[in-house]
Protein backbone atom coordinates (compact mmCIF):
# COMPACT_ATOMS: atom_id res chain seq x y z
CA UNK A 1 0.00 0.00 0.00
CA UNK A 2 1.21 3.50 -0.82
CA UNK A 3 0.94 6.71 1.18
CA UNK A 4 1.66 10.37 0.47
CA UNK A 5 4.85 11.90 1.75
CA UNK A 6 5.87 15.55 1.65
CA UNK A 7 9.61 14.84 1.82
CA UNK A 8 10.15 16.56 -1.55
CA UNK A 9 8.60 19.74 -0.11
CA UNK A 10 10.92 19.70 2.89
CA UNK A 11 13.91 19.11 0.62
CA UNK A 12 12.78 22.03 -1.56
CA UNK A 13 12.56 24.23 1.53
CA UNK A 14 16.11 23.26 2.53
CA UNK A 15 17.37 23.93 -1.00
CA UNK A 16 15.77 27.39 -0.86
CA UNK A 17 17.05 28.05 2.68
CA UNK A 18 13.50 28.33 4.02
CA UNK A 19 11.95 27.13 7.27
CA UNK A 20 8.48 25.73 7.86
CA UNK A 21 7.63 29.07 9.47
CA UNK A 22 8.70 30.81 6.26
CA UNK A 23 6.39 28.47 4.33
CA UNK A 24 3.50 29.24 6.68
CA UNK A 25 4.08 32.97 6.35
CA UNK A 26 4.46 32.85 2.54
CA UNK A 27 1.41 30.66 1.87
CA UNK A 28 -0.90 31.73 4.68
CA UNK A 29 -1.58 28.11 5.63
CA UNK A 30 -2.71 27.40 9.17
CA UNK A 31 -0.55 25.87 11.89
CA UNK A 32 -2.82 22.81 11.64
CA UNK A 33 -2.00 22.38 7.94
CA UNK A 34 1.68 22.74 8.73
CA UNK A 35 1.35 20.02 11.37
CA UNK A 36 -0.42 17.76 8.84
CA UNK A 37 2.46 18.28 6.41
CA UNK A 38 4.91 17.17 9.08
CA UNK A 39 2.88 14.04 9.83
CA UNK A 40 2.26 13.21 6.17
CA UNK A 41 -1.50 13.56 6.64
CA UNK A 42 -3.90 14.41 3.83
CA UNK A 43 -4.38 18.05 2.87
CA UNK A 44 -6.95 19.60 0.57
CA UNK A 45 -5.96 20.27 -3.01
CA UNK A 46 -6.56 23.97 -2.33
CA UNK A 47 -3.76 23.98 0.24
CA UNK A 48 -1.44 22.01 -2.04
CA UNK A 49 -2.11 24.38 -4.95
CA UNK A 50 -1.51 27.39 -2.68
CA UNK A 51 1.88 25.93 -1.71
CA UNK A 52 2.75 25.29 -5.37
CA UNK A 53 1.71 28.80 -6.41
CA UNK A 54 3.66 30.39 -3.57
CA UNK A 55 6.82 28.37 -4.27
CA UNK A 56 6.41 28.44 -8.07
CA UNK A 57 6.58 24.67 -8.31
CA UNK A 58 4.45 21.67 -9.27
CA UNK A 59 2.73 18.97 -7.20
CA UNK A 60 5.39 16.32 -7.94
CA UNK A 61 7.98 18.74 -6.56
CA UNK A 62 6.28 18.83 -3.14
CA UNK A 63 4.80 15.36 -2.69
CA UNK A 64 5.26 11.74 -3.73
CA UNK A 65 3.95 8.28 -3.02
CA UNK A 66 5.99 5.84 -0.99
CA UNK A 67 5.37 2.35 0.31
CA UNK A 68 3.90 2.15 3.80
CA UNK A 69 6.08 0.41 6.34
MMTF fields as JSON, N, C-alpha, C and O atoms, coordinates in Angstrom:
{
  "mmtfVersion": "1.0.0",
  "mmtfProducer": "UNKNOWN",
  "numBonds": 275,
  "numAtoms": 276,
  "numGroups": 69,
  "numChains": 1,
  "numModels": 1,
  "chainsPerModel": [1],
  "groupsPerChain": [69],
  "chainIdList": ["A"],
  "bondAtomList": [4, 2, 8, 6, 12, 10, 16, 14, 20, 18, 24, 22, 28, 26, 32, 30, 36, 34, 40, 38, 44, 42, 48, 46, 52, 50, 56, 54, 60, 58, 64, 62, 68, 66, 72, 70, 76, 74, 80, 78, 84, 82, 88, 86, 92, 90, 96, 94, 100, 98, 104, 102, 108, 106, 112, 110, 116, 114, 120, 118, 124, 122, 128, 126, 132, 130, 136, 134, 140, 138, 144, 142, 148, 146, 152, 150, 156, 154, 160, 158, 164, 162, 168, 166, 172, 170, 176, 174, 180, 178, 184, 182, 188, 186, 192, 190, 196, 194, 200, 198, 204, 202, 208, 206, 212, 210, 216, 214, 220, 218, 224, 222, 228, 226, 232, 230, 236, 234, 240, 238, 244, 242, 248, 246, 252, 250, 256, 254, 260, 258, 264, 262, 268, 266, 272, 270],
  "bondOrderList": [1, 1, 1, 1, 1, 1, 1, 1, 1, 1, 1, 1, 1, 1, 1, 1, 1, 1, 1, 1, 1, 1, 1, 1, 1, 1, 1, 1, 1, 1, 1, 1, 1, 1, 1, 1, 1, 1, 1, 1, 1, 1, 1, 1, 1, 1, 1, 1, 1, 1, 1, 1, 1, 1, 1, 1, 1, 1, 1, 1, 1, 1, 1, 1, 1, 1, 1, 1],
  "groupList": [{"groupName": "UNK", "atomNameList": ["N", "CA", "C", "O"], "elementList": ["N", "C", "C", "O"], "formalChargeList": [0, 0, 0, 0], "bondAtomList": [1, 0, 2, 1, 3, 2], "bondOrderList": [1, 1, 2], "singleLetterCode": "X", "chemCompType": "L-PEPTIDE LINKING"}],
  "groupTypeList": [0, 0, 0, 0, 0, 0, 0, 0, 0, 0, 0, 0, 0, 0, 0, 0, 0, 0, 0, 0, 0, 0, 0, 0, 0, 0, 0, 0, 0, 0, 0, 0, 0, 0, 0, 0, 0, 0, 0, 0, 0, 0, 0, 0, 0, 0, 0, 0, 0, 0, 0, 0, 0, 0, 0, 0, 0, 0, 0, 0, 0, 0, 0, 0, 0, 0, 0, 0, 0],
  "groupIdList": [1, 2, 3, 4, 5, 6, 7, 8, 9, 10, 11, 12, 13, 14, 15, 16, 17, 18, 19, 20, 21, 22, 23, 24, 25, 26, 27, 28, 29, 30, 31, 32, 33, 34, 35, 36, 37, 38, 39, 40, 41, 42, 43, 44, 45, 46, 47, 48, 49, 50, 51, 52, 53, 54, 55, 56, 57, 58, 59, 60, 61, 62, 63, 64, 65, 66, 67, 68, 69],
  "secStructList": [7, 3, 3, 3, 3, 7, 2, 2, 2, 2, 2, 2, 2, 2, 2, 6, 6, 7, 7, 2, 2, 2, 2, 2, 2, 2, 2, 7, 7, 7, 2, 2, 2, 2, 2, 2, 2, 2, 2, 6, 7, 7, 7, 7, 2, 2, 2, 2, 2, 2, 2, 2, 2, 2, 2, 6, 7, 7, 4, 4, 4, 6, 7, 3, 3, 3, 3, 7, 7],
  "xCoordList": [0.842, 0.0, 0.89, 1.949, 0.444, 1.21, 0.597, -0.59, 1.421, 0.942, 1.668, 2.738, 1.07, 1.661, 2.737, 2.583, 3.819, 4.852, 5.189, 5.145, 5.517, 5.869, 7.374, 7.817, 8.154, 9.612, 10.169, 11.087, 9.633, 10.148, 9.945, 10.785, 8.838, 8.6, 9.656, 10.207, 9.945, 10.918, 12.332, 13.132, 12.632, 13.913, 13.967, 14.995, 12.86, 12.78, 12.987, 13.684, 12.376, 12.56, 14.025, 14.549, 14.683, 16.106, 16.924, 17.795, 16.633, 17.37, 17.203, 18.105, 16.049, 15.77, 16.076, 15.769, 16.677, 17.051, 15.832, 15.881, 14.747, 13.497, 13.139, 13.489, 12.442, 11.951, 10.462, 9.827, 9.926, 8.482, 7.709, 6.618, 8.268, 7.628, 7.599, 6.609, 8.681, 8.701, 7.596, 6.906, 7.428, 6.391, 5.012, 4.173, 4.781, 3.496, 3.22, 2.109, 4.216, 4.082, 3.83, 2.98, 4.562, 4.462, 3.118, 2.539, 2.63, 1.413, 0.149, -0.941, 0.279, -0.896, -1.61, -2.758, -0.935, -1.577, -1.601, -0.787, -2.529, -2.71, -1.659, -1.043, -1.456, -0.552, -0.996, -0.161, -2.311, -2.823, -2.404, -2.046, -2.45, -2.002, -0.507, -0.052, 0.237, 1.678, 1.965, 2.871, 1.193, 1.351, 1.006, 1.681, -0.04, -0.418, 0.693, 0.962, 1.34, 2.464, 3.556, 4.099, 3.867, 4.91, 4.595, 5.498, 3.303, 2.879, 2.608, 2.42, 2.586, 2.256, 0.772, 0.37, -0.05, -1.503, -2.024, -1.319, -3.275, -3.902, -4.215, -4.612, -4.026, -4.38, -5.31, -5.33, -6.075, -6.948, -6.107, -4.984, -6.674, -5.961, -5.785, -4.805, -6.706, -6.558, -5.273, -4.561, -4.98, -3.765, -2.529, -1.552, -2.578, -1.443, -1.191, -0.041, -2.258, -2.114, -1.577, -0.763, -2.015, -1.51, -0.003, 0.738, 0.443, 1.876, 2.624, 3.657, 2.095, 2.746, 2.809, 3.842, 1.717, 1.715, 2.706, 3.403, 2.768, 3.665, 5.134, 5.981, 5.437, 6.822, 7.18, 8.314, 6.218, 6.41, 6.951, 8.012, 6.183, 6.58, 5.353, 4.245, 5.543, 4.45, 4.204, 5.027, 3.06, 2.732, 3.805, 4.152, 4.352, 5.388, 6.659, 7.474, 6.816, 7.978, 7.777, 8.733, 6.531, 6.283, 5.744, 5.681, 5.357, 4.801, 5.101, 5.35, 5.07, 5.263, 4.605, 4.214, 4.486, 3.952, 5.096, 6.058, 4.982, 5.986, 5.277, 4.13, 5.947, 5.372, 5.221, 6.113, 4.084, 3.897, 4.759, 5.008, 5.213, 6.077, 5.275, 5.831],
  "yCoordList": [-1.18, 0.0, 1.248, 1.275, 2.256, 3.502, 4.586, 4.545, 5.549, 6.712, 7.944, 7.847, 9.097, 10.367, 10.784, 10.634, 11.306, 11.904, 13.279, 13.493, 14.186, 15.548, 15.787, 16.932, 14.718, 14.845, 15.742, 16.52, 15.655, 16.56, 18.039, 18.878, 18.354, 19.735, 20.17, 21.264, 19.33, 19.704, 19.812, 20.634, 18.991, 19.108, 20.416, 21.093, 20.771, 22.027, 23.217, 24.172, 23.152, 24.235, 24.359, 25.468, 23.236, 23.255, 23.855, 24.694, 23.414, 23.932, 25.438, 26.125, 25.945, 27.387, 28.138, 29.324, 27.449, 28.052, 28.656, 29.772, 27.892, 28.326, 27.387, 26.207, 27.925, 27.128, 26.852, 27.415, 25.996, 25.735, 26.996, 27.233, 27.801, 29.068, 30.001, 30.699, 30.015, 30.806, 30.344, 31.165, 29.027, 28.466, 28.911, 29.317, 28.835, 29.238, 30.708, 31.074, 31.533, 32.973, 33.276, 34.105, 32.61, 32.849, 32.393, 33.072, 31.251, 30.66, 31.048, 31.006, 31.427, 31.732, 30.49, 30.57, 29.326, 28.109, 28.136, 28.802, 27.414, 27.403, 26.529, 25.679, 26.746, 25.866, 24.404, 23.5, 24.171, 22.81, 22.147, 20.969, 22.91, 22.383, 22.084, 21.078, 22.949, 22.741, 21.463, 20.702, 21.24, 20.015, 18.779, 17.754, 18.881, 17.763, 17.453, 16.288, 18.496, 18.285, 17.475, 16.529, 17.855, 17.171, 15.718, 14.884, 15.408, 14.037, 13.23, 12.015, 13.908, 13.211, 12.933, 12.026, 13.72, 13.556, 14.186, 14.942, 13.86, 14.409, 15.887, 16.336, 16.633, 18.05, 18.255, 17.442, 19.327, 19.603, 20.028, 20.511, 19.839, 20.268, 21.776, 22.275, 22.515, 23.973, 24.364, 25.266, 23.689, 23.982, 23.603, 24.35, 22.45, 22.01, 22.966, 23.278, 23.431, 24.38, 25.716, 26.352, 26.142, 27.395, 27.293, 28.246, 26.142, 25.928, 25.99, 26.651, 25.296, 25.292, 26.69, 27.091, 27.431, 28.796, 29.688, 30.491, 29.55, 30.389, 30.063, 30.956, 28.793, 28.374, 28.264, 27.93, 28.544, 28.445, 27.061, 26.923, 26.048, 24.666, 23.848, 24.38, 22.564, 21.667, 20.654, 20.495, 19.969, 18.975, 17.9, 17.569, 17.335, 16.318, 16.854, 16.075, 18.17, 18.743, 18.874, 19.138, 18.689, 18.829, 17.557, 17.472, 16.575, 15.358, 14.156, 14.3, 12.971, 11.744, 10.603, 10.747, 9.484, 8.278, 7.374, 7.194, 6.807, 5.836, 4.663, 4.78, 3.545, 2.346, 2.542, 3.077, 2.105, 2.154, 1.092, 0.041, 1.371, 0.414, -0.458, -1.326],
  "zCoordList": [0.0, 0.0, 0.0, 0.628, -0.704, -0.824, 0.058, 0.382, 0.436, 1.177, 0.657, 0.057, 0.899, 0.467, 1.455, 2.667, 0.92, 1.747, 1.178, -0.033, 2.053, 1.651, 1.756, 1.84, 1.753, 1.818, 0.719, 0.978, -0.513, -1.553, -1.198, -1.525, -0.533, -0.108, 0.889, 0.771, 1.868, 2.887, 2.3, 2.749, 1.311, 0.618, -0.165, -0.181, -0.812, -1.558, -0.625, -0.969, 0.558, 1.531, 1.935, 2.031, 2.171, 2.533, 1.396, 1.622, 0.159, -0.997, -1.149, -1.628, -0.742, -0.857, 0.434, 0.555, 1.391, 2.678, 3.385, 3.902, 3.392, 4.022, 5.169, 5.156, 6.153, 7.27, 7.074, 6.182, 7.904, 7.861, 8.228, 7.708, 9.116, 9.472, 8.267, 8.045, 7.487, 6.256, 5.314, 4.709, 5.192, 4.331, 4.806, 4.001, 6.108, 6.675, 6.389, 6.004, 6.575, 6.347, 4.867, 4.538, 3.98, 2.543, 1.97, 1.123, 2.432, 1.868, 2.607, 2.036, 3.871, 4.681, 5.184, 5.619, 5.13, 5.635, 7.161, 7.799, 7.716, 9.172, 9.842, 9.199, 11.148, 11.887, 11.816, 11.824, 11.748, 11.638, 10.336, 10.317, 9.243, 7.944, 7.982, 7.437, 8.616, 8.732, 9.528, 9.188, 10.576, 11.365, 10.528, 10.621, 9.715, 8.844, 7.85, 7.561, 7.323, 6.414, 7.107, 6.537, 8.332, 9.085, 9.369, 9.437, 9.536, 9.826, 8.569, 8.633, 7.418, 6.173, 6.033, 5.304, 6.738, 6.643, 5.361, 4.692, 5.027, 3.832, 4.006, 5.082, 2.921, 2.865, 1.686, 0.762, 1.708, 0.574, -0.625, -0.482, -1.792, -3.007, -3.008, -3.561, -2.405, -2.33, -1.614, -2.054, -0.521, 0.237, -0.586, -0.625, -1.236, -2.043, -3.204, -3.513, -3.845, -4.951, -4.432, -5.101, -3.267, -2.678, -2.425, -2.669, -1.937, -1.713, -3.045, -3.153, -4.057, -5.375, -5.972, -6.507, -5.884, -6.413, -5.676, -6.296, -4.371, -3.572, -3.821, -3.801, -4.055, -4.266, -5.747, -6.091, -6.619, -8.069, -8.436, -9.045, -8.043, -8.314, -8.678, -8.74, -8.917, -9.271, -8.156, -7.254, -8.229, -7.201, -7.038, -5.904, -8.135, -7.943, -7.255, -6.761, -7.229, -6.557, -5.046, -4.316, -4.571, -3.136, -2.484, -1.258, -3.285, -2.692, -3.591, -4.788, -2.983, -3.734, -2.991, -1.833, -3.65, -3.023, -2.618, -3.365, -1.429, -0.989, -0.356, 0.075, -0.298, 0.315, 1.813, 2.472, 2.348, 3.796, 4.429, 3.838, 5.639, 6.337, 7.245, 7.917]
}
